Amino acid sequence: MSQILSALAYYWARQQELDAEIKRREEYVKQAEIEAGESPFAARLRAQGLLPL
């Protein structure tokens, strides 16, 4: 229980900084996905109707 409370206290003390870092990482992943494009495997699944359009 003390580890949970310590983790929460750490987050609350640095909430803005941590939230900004999480947002930065999410944006990086989105951009990397756009740059990488669709994988051939996903394209085959989509062509077979196994993935949504």
Jmol script that loads the backbone (N, CA, C; Angstrom):
load data "model"
ATOM      1  N   MET A   1       0.823  -1.185   0.000  1.00  0.00           N
ATOM      2  CA  MET A   1       0.000   0.000   0.000  1.00  0.00           C
ATOM      3  C   MET A   1       0.871   1.254   0.000  1.00  0.00           C
ATOM      4  N   SER A   2       1.983   1.199   0.696  1.00  0.00           N
ATOM      5  CA  SER A   2       2.851   2.376   0.760  1.00  0.00           C
ATOM      6  C   SER A   2       3.448   2.702  -0.607  1.00  0.00           C
ATOM      7  N   GLN A   3       3.725   1.684  -1.420  1.00  0.00           N
ATOM      8  CA  GLN A   3       4.267   1.925  -2.756  1.00  0.00           C
ATOM      9  C   GLN A   3       3.229   2.616  -3.644  1.00  0.00           C
ATOM     10  N   ILE A   4       1.980   2.228  -3.502  1.00  0.00           N
ATOM     11  CA  ILE A   4       0.908   2.859  -4.276  1.00  0.00           C
ATOM     12  C   ILE A   4       0.781   4.322  -3.880  1.00  0.00           C
ATOM     13  N   LEU A   5       0.769   4.575  -2.592  1.00  0.00           N
ATOM     14  CA  LEU A   5       0.653   5.958  -2.125  1.00  0.00           C
ATOM     15  C   LEU A   5       1.859   6.793  -2.545  1.00  0.00           C
ATOM     16  N   SER A   6       3.030   6.203  -2.534  1.00  0.00           N
ATOM     17  CA  SER A   6       4.233   6.911  -2.977  1.00  0.00           C
ATOM     18  C   SER A   6       4.152   7.254  -4.469  1.00  0.00           C
ATOM     19  N   ALA A   7       3.679   6.304  -5.258  1.00  0.00           N
ATOM     20  CA  ALA A   7       3.534   6.542  -6.701  1.00  0.00           C
ATOM     21  C   ALA A   7       2.521   7.649  -6.962  1.00  0.00           C
ATOM     22  N   LEU A   8       1.413   7.630  -6.250  1.00  0.00           N
ATOM     23  CA  LEU A   8       0.409   8.682  -6.407  1.00  0.00           C
ATOM     24  C   LEU A   8       0.958  10.039  -5.977  1.00  0.00           C
ATOM     25  N   ALA A   9       1.676  10.079  -4.886  1.00  0.00           N
ATOM     26  CA  ALA A   9       2.262  11.335  -4.420  1.00  0.00           C
ATOM     27  C   ALA A   9       3.259  11.871  -5.445  1.00  0.00           C
ATOM     28  N   TYR A  10       4.050  10.983  -6.022  1.00  0.00           N
ATOM     29  CA  TYR A  10       5.011  11.391  -7.057  1.00  0.00           C
ATOM     30  C   TYR A  10       4.269  11.990  -8.243  1.00  0.00           C
ATOM     31  N   TYR A  11       3.208  11.314  -8.694  1.00  0.00           N
ATOM     32  CA  TYR A  11       2.431  11.818  -9.826  1.00  0.00           C
ATOM     33  C   TYR A  11       1.805  13.171  -9.499  1.00  0.00           C
ATOM     34  N   TRP A  12       1.164  13.271  -8.360  1.00  0.00           N
ATOM     35  CA  TRP A  12       0.491  14.522  -7.999  1.00  0.00           C
ATOM     36  C   TRP A  12       1.475  15.691  -7.897  1.00  0.00           C
ATOM     37  N   ALA A  13       2.677  15.418  -7.434  1.00  0.00           N
ATOM     38  CA  ALA A  13       3.688  16.467  -7.298  1.00  0.00           C
ATOM     39  C   ALA A  13       4.230  16.910  -8.657  1.00  0.00           C
ATOM     40  N   ARG A  14       4.118  16.057  -9.662  1.00  0.00           N
ATOM     41  CA  ARG A  14       4.688  16.330 -10.985  1.00  0.00           C
ATOM     42  C   ARG A  14       3.657  16.149 -12.092  1.00  0.00           C
ATOM     43  N   GLN A  15       2.394  16.340 -11.787  1.00  0.00           N
ATOM     44  CA  GLN A  15       1.313  16.017 -12.709  1.00  0.00           C
ATOM     45  C   GLN A  15       1.446  16.729 -14.058  1.00  0.00           C
ATOM     46  N   GLN A  16       1.699  18.022 -14.069  1.00  0.00           N
ATOM     47  CA  GLN A  16       1.809  18.751 -15.336  1.00  0.00           C
ATOM     48  C   GLN A  16       2.960  18.219 -16.184  1.00  0.00           C
ATOM     49  N   GLU A  17       4.087  18.010 -15.563  1.00  0.00           N
ATOM     50  CA  GLU A  17       5.266  17.516 -16.278  1.00  0.00           C
ATOM     51  C   GLU A  17       5.013  16.121 -16.846  1.00  0.00           C
ATOM     52  N   LEU A  18       4.459  15.235 -16.043  1.00  0.00           N
ATOM     53  CA  LEU A  18       4.204  13.870 -16.500  1.00  0.00           C
ATOM     54  C   LEU A  18       3.126  13.821 -17.574  1.00  0.00           C
ATOM     55  N   ASP A  19       2.066  14.596 -17.420  1.00  0.00           N
ATOM     56  CA  ASP A  19       1.013  14.632 -18.440  1.00  0.00           C
ATOM     57  C   ASP A  19       1.555  15.164 -19.766  1.00  0.00           C
ATOM     58  N   ALA A  20       2.421  16.179 -19.710  1.00  0.00           N
ATOM     59  CA  ALA A  20       3.028  16.715 -20.925  1.00  0.00           C
ATOM     60  C   ALA A  20       3.909  15.662 -21.598  1.00  0.00           C
ATOM     61  N   GLU A  21       4.645  14.900 -20.824  1.00  0.00           N
ATOM     62  CA  GLU A  21       5.499  13.846 -21.386  1.00  0.00           C
ATOM     63  C   GLU A  21       4.652  12.744 -22.014  1.00  0.00           C
ATOM     64  N   ILE A  22       3.567  12.377 -21.379  1.00  0.00           N
ATOM     65  CA  ILE A  22       2.669  11.358 -21.934  1.00  0.00           C
ATOM     66  C   ILE A  22       2.096  11.849 -23.260  1.00  0.00           C
ATOM     67  N   LYS A  23       1.654  13.088 -23.310  1.00  0.00           N
ATOM     68  CA  LYS A  23       1.100  13.657 -24.540  1.00  0.00           C
ATOM     69  C   LYS A  23       2.161  13.696 -25.635  1.00  0.00           C
ATOM     70  N   ARG A  24       3.388  14.094 -25.288  1.00  0.00           N
ATOM     71  CA  ARG A  24       4.473  14.134 -26.272  1.00  0.00           C
ATOM     72  C   ARG A  24       4.730  12.750 -26.866  1.00  0.00           C
ATOM     73  N   ARG A  25       4.733  11.741 -26.022  1.00  0.00           N
ATOM     74  CA  ARG A  25       4.967  10.372 -26.498  1.00  0.00           C
ATOM     75  C   ARG A  25       3.824   9.875 -27.375  1.00  0.00           C
ATOM     76  N   GLU A  26       2.583  10.210 -27.010  1.00  0.00           N
ATOM     77  CA  GLU A  26       1.433   9.817 -27.829  1.00  0.00           C
ATOM     78  C   GLU A  26       1.521  10.444 -29.214  1.00  0.00           C
ATOM     79  N   GLU A  27       1.896  11.721 -29.274  1.00  0.00           N
ATOM     80  CA  GLU A  27       2.039  12.409 -30.560  1.00  0.00           C
ATOM     81  C   GLU A  27       3.158  11.799 -31.385  1.00  0.00           C
ATOM     82  N   TYR A  28       4.254  11.416 -30.741  1.00  0.00           N
ATOM     83  CA  TYR A  28       5.366  10.774 -31.440  1.00  0.00           C
ATOM     84  C   TYR A  28       4.913   9.451 -32.066  1.00  0.00           C
ATOM     85  N   VAL A  29       4.157   8.666 -31.317  1.00  0.00           N
ATOM     86  CA  VAL A  29       3.684   7.377 -31.817  1.00  0.00           C
ATOM     87  C   VAL A  29       2.733   7.585 -32.990  1.00  0.00           C
ATOM     88  N   LYS A  30       1.815   8.546 -32.875  1.00  0.00           N
ATOM     89  CA  LYS A  30       0.894   8.823 -33.977  1.00  0.00           C
ATOM     90  C   LYS A  30       1.652   9.209 -35.237  1.00  0.00           C
ATOM     91  N   GLN A  31       2.653  10.074 -35.099  1.00  0.00           N
ATOM     92  CA  GLN A  31       3.435  10.498 -36.255  1.00  0.00           C
ATOM     93  C   GLN A  31       4.212   9.323 -36.840  1.00  0.00           C
ATOM     94  N   ALA A  32       4.776   8.487 -36.007  1.00  0.00           N
ATOM     95  CA  ALA A  32       5.517   7.314 -36.489  1.00  0.00           C
ATOM     96  C   ALA A  32       4.593   6.364 -37.239  1.00  0.00           C
ATOM     97  N   GLU A  33       3.367   6.191 -36.757  1.00  0.00           N
ATOM     98  CA  GLU A  33       2.399   5.335 -37.447  1.00  0.00           C
ATOM     99  C   GLU A  33       2.048   5.906 -38.818  1.00  0.00           C
ATOM    100  N   ILE A  34       1.889   7.221 -38.898  1.00  0.00           N
ATOM    101  CA  ILE A  34       1.580   7.866 -40.179  1.00  0.00           C
ATOM    102  C   ILE A  34       2.731   7.673 -41.153  1.00  0.00           C
ATOM    103  N   GLU A  35       3.948   7.890 -40.682  1.00  0.00           N
ATOM    104  CA  GLU A  35       5.129   7.767 -41.541  1.00  0.00           C
ATOM    105  C   GLU A  35       5.355   6.328 -41.989  1.00  0.00           C
ATOM    106  N   ALA A  36       5.072   5.368 -41.130  1.00  0.00           N
ATOM    107  CA  ALA A  36       5.307   3.964 -41.463  1.00  0.00           C
ATOM    108  C   ALA A  36       4.270   3.443 -42.454  1.00  0.00           C
ATOM    109  N   GLY A  37       3.073   4.002 -42.409  1.00  0.00           N
ATOM    110  CA  GLY A  37       2.018   3.518 -43.294  1.00  0.00           C
ATOM    111  C   GLY A  37       1.479   2.176 -42.821  1.00  0.00           C
ATOM    112  N   GLU A  38       0.590   1.655 -43.614  1.00  0.00           N
ATOM    113  CA  GLU A  38      -0.039   0.381 -43.249  1.00  0.00           C
ATOM    114  C   GLU A  38       0.887  -0.775 -43.591  1.00  0.00           C
ATOM    115  N   SER A  39       0.958  -1.740 -42.708  1.00  0.00           N
ATOM    116  CA  SER A  39       1.801  -2.906 -42.959  1.00  0.00           C
ATOM    117  C   SER A  39       1.145  -3.797 -44.012  1.00  0.00           C
ATOM    118  N   PRO A  40       1.935  -4.561 -44.729  1.00  0.00           N
ATOM    119  CA  PRO A  40       1.365  -5.486 -45.713  1.00  0.00           C
ATOM    120  C   PRO A  40       0.393  -6.485 -45.068  1.00  0.00           C
ATOM    121  N   PHE A  41       0.695  -6.902 -43.862  1.00  0.00           N
ATOM    122  CA  PHE A  41      -0.180  -7.842 -43.154  1.00  0.00           C
ATOM    123  C   PHE A  41      -1.542  -7.220 -42.896  1.00  0.00           C
ATOM    124  N   ALA A  42      -1.548  -5.976 -42.384  1.00  0.00           N
ATOM    125  CA  ALA A  42      -2.818  -5.293 -42.132  1.00  0.00           C
ATOM    126  C   ALA A  42      -3.573  -5.064 -43.432  1.00  0.00           C
ATOM    127  N   ALA A  43      -2.856  -4.756 -44.512  1.00  0.00           N
ATOM    128  CA  ALA A  43      -3.506  -4.555 -45.809  1.00  0.00           C
ATOM    129  C   ALA A  43      -4.188  -5.834 -46.273  1.00  0.00           C
ATOM    130  N   ARG A  44      -3.537  -6.979 -46.085  1.00  0.00           N
ATOM    131  CA  ARG A  44      -4.159  -8.262 -46.470  1.00  0.00           C
ATOM    132  C   ARG A  44      -5.394  -8.537 -45.645  1.00  0.00           C
ATOM    133  N   LEU A  45      -5.313  -8.302 -44.330  1.00  0.00           N
ATOM    134  CA  LEU A  45      -6.486  -8.514 -43.464  1.00  0.00           C
ATOM    135  C   LEU A  45      -7.624  -7.585 -43.875  1.00  0.00           C
ATOM    136  N   ARG A  46      -7.309  -6.344 -44.183  1.00  0.00           N
ATOM    137  CA  ARG A  46      -8.334  -5.388 -44.586  1.00  0.00           C
ATOM    138  C   ARG A  46      -8.967  -5.832 -45.917  1.00  0.00           C
ATOM    139  N   ALA A  47      -8.161  -6.314 -46.857  1.00  0.00           N
ATOM    140  CA  ALA A  47      -8.664  -6.789 -48.153  1.00  0.00           C
ATOM    141  C   ALA A  47      -9.593  -7.987 -47.982  1.00  0.00           C
ATOM    142  N   GLN A  48      -9.348  -8.778 -46.969  1.00  0.00           N
ATOM    143  CA  GLN A  48     -10.183  -9.950 -46.697  1.00  0.00           C
ATOM    144  C   GLN A  48     -11.407  -9.588 -45.843  1.00  0.00           C
ATOM    145  N   GLY A  49     -11.525  -8.334 -45.469  1.00  0.00           N
ATOM    146  CA  GLY A  49     -12.656  -7.888 -44.661  1.00  0.00           C
ATOM    147  C   GLY A  49     -12.521  -8.230 -43.185  1.00  0.00           C
ATOM    148  N   LEU A  50     -11.306  -8.536 -42.755  1.00  0.00           N
ATOM    149  CA  LEU A  50     -11.094  -8.911 -41.357  1.00  0.00           C
ATOM    150  C   LEU A  50     -10.737  -7.716 -40.467  1.00  0.00           C
ATOM    151  N   LEU A  51     -10.465  -6.573 -41.108  1.00  0.00           N
ATOM    152  CA  LEU A  51     -10.221  -5.330 -40.386  1.00  0.00           C
ATOM    153  C   LEU A  51     -11.171  -4.272 -40.941  1.00  0.00           C
ATOM    154  N   PRO A  52     -11.618  -3.350 -40.092  1.00  0.00           N
ATOM    155  CA  PRO A  52     -12.519  -2.302 -40.585  1.00  0.00           C
ATOM    156  C   PRO A  52     -11.798  -1.356 -41.535  1.00  0.00           C
ATOM    157  N   LEU A  53     -12.555  -0.741 -42.405  1.00  0.00           N
ATOM    158  CA  LEU A  53     -11.989   0.216 -43.358  1.00  0.00           C
ATOM    159  C   LEU A  53     -11.665   1.458 -42.693  1.00  0.00           C
TER     160      LEU A  53
END
end "model"
wireframe off; spacefill off
backbone 0.3
color backbone group
